[in-house]
Amino acid sequence: MLSLKFPRLLSINQVPKVFQEPGILFGYRHPRSSAADCLFSLFQMTNETLNIWTHFLPAWYFLWKLFALSSTLDVSNDMYTWPFLAYMVTCCIYPFTSSCAHTFSTMSTQARHICYFFDYGALSTYSLGSAIAYSAYAFPEEWINSTFHHGYVPIAVLNTVISTGLSCYSSRFSKMQQRRLSKTLRMLAFVYPYLFDSTPLFYRLYLCTGESCMEGVIPVHYRHCVFAFLTGFVFVAHLPERLAPGCFDYIGHSHQLFHVLGIIGTHTQMEAIFMDMNARRDWLLASSSLISLPQIVGSVIISLIITLTIIGAFSMALYSTPKSSRKE
């Protein structure tokens, strides 16, 4: 009878420091796993298994939502729906990229960095998708067609570039003794774009007037903000494993909670944007100029080209570093 033998798991003292996570003591995969070993680990309980599945399954769910909405909306003729579809595509990209990054990050030290470079780039692209959707559907009536409104998406493209560059820099060049600084830089790289993207939303939530205070959608936007805050909090706090090292190695550690809260936040954001898109349609079509397809595609393509260039540059820098300085 054929039997499948999974690779042996290691403790925190058996892997290089770059692979070690605070409060996670056991369940580490070999730091030089083969691609096959990484794929087998999808079905082996390691400290990364649920990190993979908590983003892999939602990626397919969001893809199903994208196709379901595409079949119900007149996307070929209705320009009004295009920003929402662009946003939905970025919602599919970032969890899928994250699941791949977690799957193959233990092939080598260099592979780990490169995998997460792509992960950071995908998150930055999702931030741009959010900005495109907010620009089209969520702006307060007082800001429609203002200078800030016209410059909002171009600034979001710039923020995508800054976010990718800063997060890659924090991951690649921070030493273990500077881990707190690395974490701070990476958190800043994603908090700043979120705060910028949410500026029109915050205005609607706290200073809303008239059409901007639609009762049905405001509580949903509030819930999204709560989940966004909780997502960032568990990422920084390393709870609960910080309080009980070794007890949450496989199930319940902060990165799993970070994934789950982030996905719930994205789903809540998706619901809020969809509600805004439908409820404000007539008013927005009468008051605001639509974002054209070339503008949407152009923003995304420019962002992707620069993002991939940044990832390529940092990846090349990994292999230009002398081997002696790469050793743990």
C-alpha positions as CSV (number, residue, x, y, z in Angstrom):
1,M,0.0,0.0,0.0
2,L,1.3,3.4,-1.0
3,S,1.8,5.9,1.9
4,L,2.7,9.6,1.7
5,K,5.5,10.6,3.9
6,F,5.5,14.3,4.8
7,P,8.7,16.2,5.5
8,R,9.9,16.4,9.1
9,L,9.0,19.6,11.0
10,L,11.5,21.6,12.9
11,S,11.6,23.7,16.1
12,I,12.4,27.4,16.3
13,N,16.0,26.6,17.2
14,Q,16.5,24.5,14.1
15,V,15.7,27.2,11.5
16,P,17.6,30.4,10.6
17,K,16.5,33.5,12.4
18,V,14.9,35.0,9.3
19,F,12.3,32.2,9.4
20,Q,11.6,32.5,13.1
21,E,8.4,34.0,14.3
22,P,7.9,35.5,17.9
23,G,6.0,33.1,20.1
24,I,5.9,30.3,17.5
25,L,8.1,27.5,18.8
26,F,7.3,24.4,16.7
27,G,5.9,23.4,13.3
28,Y,8.5,25.0,11.1
29,R,9.2,23.6,7.6
30,H,12.7,23.0,6.4
31,P,14.3,26.3,5.3
32,R,15.5,24.6,2.1
33,S,12.3,22.7,1.1
34,S,11.7,21.6,-2.5
35,A,8.8,23.0,-4.4
36,A,7.1,19.5,-4.0
37,D,7.6,19.7,-0.2
38,C,6.0,23.1,-0.2
39,L,3.0,21.8,-2.0
40,F,2.8,18.7,0.2
41,S,2.7,21.1,3.2
42,L,-0.7,22.3,2.1
43,F,-2.0,19.0,3.5
44,Q,0.4,18.7,6.5
45,M,-0.3,20.6,9.7
46,T,2.5,23.1,10.0
47,N,2.6,26.6,11.5
48,E,2.0,27.9,7.9
49,T,-0.8,25.6,6.8
50,L,-3.7,27.8,7.9
51,N,-1.9,30.9,6.7
52,I,-2.1,29.4,3.2
53,W,-5.7,28.2,3.3
54,T,-7.1,31.3,5.0
55,H,-6.1,33.3,1.8
56,F,-6.3,30.5,-0.8
57,L,-10.0,29.7,-0.3
58,P,-11.1,33.4,-0.1
59,A,-9.3,34.1,-3.3
60,W,-11.5,31.6,-5.1
61,Y,-14.6,33.0,-3.3
62,F,-13.8,36.5,-4.5
63,L,-13.3,35.2,-8.0
64,W,-16.7,33.5,-7.8
65,K,-18.2,36.8,-6.7
66,L,-16.5,38.6,-9.6
67,F,-17.9,36.2,-12.2
68,A,-21.3,36.2,-10.5
69,L,-21.5,40.0,-10.5
70,S,-20.2,40.2,-14.1
71,S,-23.0,37.9,-15.2
72,T,-25.7,40.1,-13.6
73,L,-24.3,43.5,-14.5
74,D,-24.1,44.9,-18.1
75,V,-20.4,45.3,-17.9
76,S,-19.8,45.6,-21.6
77,N,-22.0,48.6,-22.0
78,D,-22.3,50.1,-18.5
79,M,-19.2,52.2,-17.8
80,Y,-20.5,52.9,-14.3
81,T,-19.6,49.4,-13.2
82,W,-16.0,49.3,-14.4
83,P,-14.4,50.8,-11.3
84,F,-16.1,48.2,-9.2
85,L,-14.9,45.3,-11.4
86,A,-11.3,46.6,-11.3
87,Y,-11.6,46.7,-7.5
88,M,-12.9,43.1,-7.5
89,V,-10.0,41.9,-9.6
90,T,-7.5,43.3,-7.0
91,C,-9.5,41.6,-4.3
92,C,-8.9,38.3,-6.0
93,I,-5.2,39.0,-6.6
94,Y,-3.9,39.8,-3.2
95,P,-5.1,36.7,-1.2
96,F,-4.0,34.4,-4.0
97,T,-0.6,36.0,-4.1
98,S,-0.4,35.8,-0.3
99,S,-1.2,32.1,-0.3
100,C,1.5,31.4,-2.9
101,A,4.0,33.4,-0.9
102,H,3.3,31.4,2.3
103,T,3.4,28.2,0.3
104,F,6.8,28.6,-1.3
105,S,8.6,30.9,1.2
106,T,10.6,28.0,2.7
107,M,12.5,27.1,-0.4
108,S,15.4,29.3,0.6
109,T,16.2,32.6,2.3
110,Q,16.1,34.4,-1.0
111,A,12.9,32.7,-2.1
112,R,11.3,33.8,1.2
113,H,12.1,37.5,0.5
114,I,11.0,37.3,-3.2
115,C,7.7,35.6,-2.3
116,Y,6.9,38.3,0.2
117,F,8.0,41.0,-2.3
118,F,5.2,39.8,-4.5
119,D,2.9,39.7,-1.5
120,Y,3.6,43.3,-0.7
121,G,3.1,44.3,-4.3
122,A,-0.3,42.6,-4.4
123,L,-1.4,44.3,-1.3
124,S,-0.4,47.7,-2.7
125,T,-2.3,46.9,-5.9
126,Y,-5.4,46.1,-3.8
127,S,-5.0,49.5,-2.2
128,L,-5.1,51.1,-5.6
129,G,-8.2,49.1,-6.5
130,S,-9.9,50.4,-3.3
131,A,-9.0,54.0,-4.3
132,I,-10.5,53.5,-7.8
133,A,-13.7,52.2,-6.3
134,Y,-13.9,54.9,-3.6
135,S,-13.2,57.6,-6.2
136,A,-16.1,56.3,-8.3
137,Y,-18.7,55.6,-5.6
138,A,-17.8,56.8,-2.1
139,F,-16.7,60.4,-2.4
140,P,-18.8,62.9,-0.3
141,E,-21.0,65.2,-2.4
142,E,-19.0,68.2,-1.3
143,W,-15.8,66.8,-2.8
144,I,-17.1,65.6,-6.1
145,N,-15.2,67.1,-9.1
146,S,-12.9,69.0,-6.7
147,T,-9.1,69.2,-7.2
148,F,-8.6,66.5,-4.6
149,H,-11.1,64.2,-6.4
150,H,-9.3,64.7,-9.7
151,G,-5.9,64.0,-8.2
152,Y,-7.0,61.2,-5.9
153,V,-6.4,58.2,-8.1
154,P,-3.0,59.5,-9.5
155,I,-1.8,60.0,-5.9
156,A,-3.0,56.5,-5.1
157,V,-0.8,55.2,-7.9
158,L,2.1,57.0,-6.3
159,N,1.2,55.6,-2.9
160,T,1.2,52.1,-4.4
161,V,4.8,52.6,-5.6
162,I,5.9,54.0,-2.2
163,S,4.2,51.2,-0.3
164,T,5.8,48.5,-2.4
165,G,9.3,50.1,-2.2
166,L,9.1,50.7,1.5
167,S,7.8,47.3,2.4
168,C,10.4,45.5,0.3
169,Y,13.1,47.7,1.8
170,S,12.0,46.8,5.3
171,S,12.0,43.1,4.5
172,R,15.2,42.9,2.6
173,F,17.6,45.1,4.5
174,S,16.5,44.9,8.1
175,K,18.7,42.8,10.4
176,M,17.2,40.7,13.2
177,Q,18.3,43.2,15.8
178,Q,16.3,45.8,13.9
179,R,13.2,43.7,13.7
180,R,11.0,46.2,15.4
181,L,12.1,48.9,13.0
182,S,11.4,46.5,10.1
183,K,7.9,45.9,11.4
184,T,7.3,49.6,11.9
185,L,8.3,50.4,8.4
186,R,6.2,47.7,6.9
187,M,3.2,48.7,8.9
188,L,3.7,52.3,7.8
189,A,3.9,51.2,4.2
190,F,0.4,49.9,4.3
191,V,-1.3,52.1,6.9
192,Y,-0.5,55.3,5.0
193,P,-2.2,54.2,1.8
194,Y,-5.2,52.9,3.7
195,L,-5.5,56.2,5.5
196,F,-5.2,58.2,2.3
197,D,-7.7,55.9,0.4
198,S,-10.2,56.2,3.3
199,T,-10.0,60.0,3.6
200,P,-13.3,60.6,1.7
201,L,-14.9,57.8,3.6
202,F,-13.8,59.2,7.0
203,Y,-15.3,62.5,6.0
204,R,-18.6,60.9,5.2
205,L,-18.6,59.0,8.5
206,Y,-17.8,61.9,10.8
207,L,-18.9,65.0,8.9
208,C,-21.4,63.7,6.5
209,T,-24.3,65.8,5.2
210,G,-27.1,65.3,2.8
211,E,-26.7,62.5,0.4
212,S,-23.4,61.5,2.0
213,C,-25.2,60.2,5.1
214,M,-27.2,57.3,3.6
215,E,-28.2,55.3,6.6
216,G,-28.1,51.9,5.0
217,V,-24.4,52.0,4.0
218,I,-22.8,54.0,6.8
219,P,-22.9,51.1,9.4
220,V,-21.3,48.8,6.8
221,H,-18.5,51.3,6.3
222,Y,-18.1,51.5,10.1
223,R,-17.7,47.8,10.3
224,H,-15.1,47.8,7.6
225,C,-13.1,50.4,9.6
226,V,-13.3,48.3,12.7
227,F,-12.0,45.2,10.9
228,A,-9.2,47.2,9.3
229,F,-8.1,48.4,12.8
230,L,-8.3,44.9,14.2
231,T,-6.3,43.6,11.3
232,G,-3.5,46.0,11.9
233,F,-3.6,45.5,15.7
234,V,-3.1,41.7,15.6
235,F,-0.3,42.1,13.0
236,V,1.6,44.4,15.3
237,A,0.7,42.8,18.7
238,H,1.6,39.2,17.9
239,L,-1.4,38.1,20.1
240,P,-2.2,35.5,21.5
241,E,1.1,33.7,20.9
242,R,3.1,36.4,22.7
243,L,1.2,35.6,25.9
244,A,1.6,31.8,25.6
245,P,4.5,30.8,23.4
246,G,4.1,27.4,21.9
247,C,0.4,27.1,22.6
248,F,-0.8,28.6,19.3
249,D,1.9,27.3,16.9
250,Y,-0.6,25.5,14.6
251,I,-4.0,27.1,15.2
252,G,-4.9,30.5,16.4
253,H,-1.7,32.5,16.2
254,S,-1.8,36.2,15.1
255,H,-0.9,35.8,11.5
256,Q,-3.9,33.5,11.0
257,L,-6.1,36.0,12.8
258,F,-4.6,38.7,10.6
259,H,-5.6,36.9,7.5
260,V,-9.1,36.1,8.7
261,L,-9.8,39.7,9.9
262,G,-8.3,41.1,6.7
263,I,-10.6,38.9,4.5
264,I,-13.7,39.8,6.6
265,G,-12.7,43.4,6.3
266,T,-12.4,43.1,2.5
267,H,-15.7,41.4,2.2
268,T,-17.3,44.1,4.3
269,Q,-15.7,46.8,2.2
270,M,-17.0,45.0,-0.9
271,E,-20.5,45.1,0.4
272,A,-20.3,48.8,1.3
273,I,-18.9,49.8,-2.1
274,F,-21.6,47.7,-3.8
275,M,-24.3,49.4,-1.8
276,D,-22.9,52.8,-2.6
277,M,-22.6,51.9,-6.3
278,N,-26.3,51.0,-6.4
279,A,-27.8,53.6,-4.0
280,R,-25.9,56.6,-5.3
281,R,-26.1,55.7,-9.0
282,D,-28.5,58.3,-10.3
283,W,-27.0,61.1,-8.3
284,L,-23.4,60.3,-9.2
285,L,-24.2,59.9,-12.9
286,A,-25.8,63.4,-12.8
287,S,-23.1,65.0,-10.7
288,S,-19.8,63.3,-11.5
289,S,-17.8,62.4,-14.5
290,L,-17.2,58.7,-14.8
291,I,-13.8,57.1,-14.7
292,S,-13.1,55.9,-18.2
293,L,-11.7,52.4,-19.0
294,P,-8.4,53.8,-20.3
295,Q,-8.0,55.7,-17.0
296,I,-8.7,52.6,-14.9
297,V,-6.5,50.3,-17.0
298,G,-3.8,52.9,-17.4
299,S,-3.6,53.5,-13.6
300,V,-3.4,49.8,-12.9
301,I,-0.9,49.0,-15.7
302,I,1.4,51.9,-14.7
303,S,1.2,50.7,-11.1
304,L,2.0,47.1,-12.0
305,I,4.9,48.0,-14.2
306,I,6.6,50.1,-11.5
307,T,5.7,47.6,-8.8
308,L,7.2,44.7,-10.8
309,T,10.3,46.8,-11.5
310,I,10.8,47.5,-7.8
311,I,10.3,43.8,-7.0
312,G,12.8,42.9,-9.7
313,A,15.4,45.4,-8.4
314,F,15.1,44.1,-4.8
315,S,15.3,40.5,-6.0
316,M,18.4,41.2,-8.0
317,A,19.9,42.9,-5.0
318,L,19.4,39.6,-3.0
319,Y,21.7,37.7,-5.3
320,S,24.3,40.5,-5.7
321,T,24.9,40.4,-1.9
322,P,28.0,38.4,-1.0
323,K,27.2,34.9,0.2
324,S,29.0,35.5,3.5
325,S,26.6,38.3,4.5
326,R,23.6,36.1,3.6
327,K,24.5,33.4,6.1
328,E,22.7,33.3,9.4
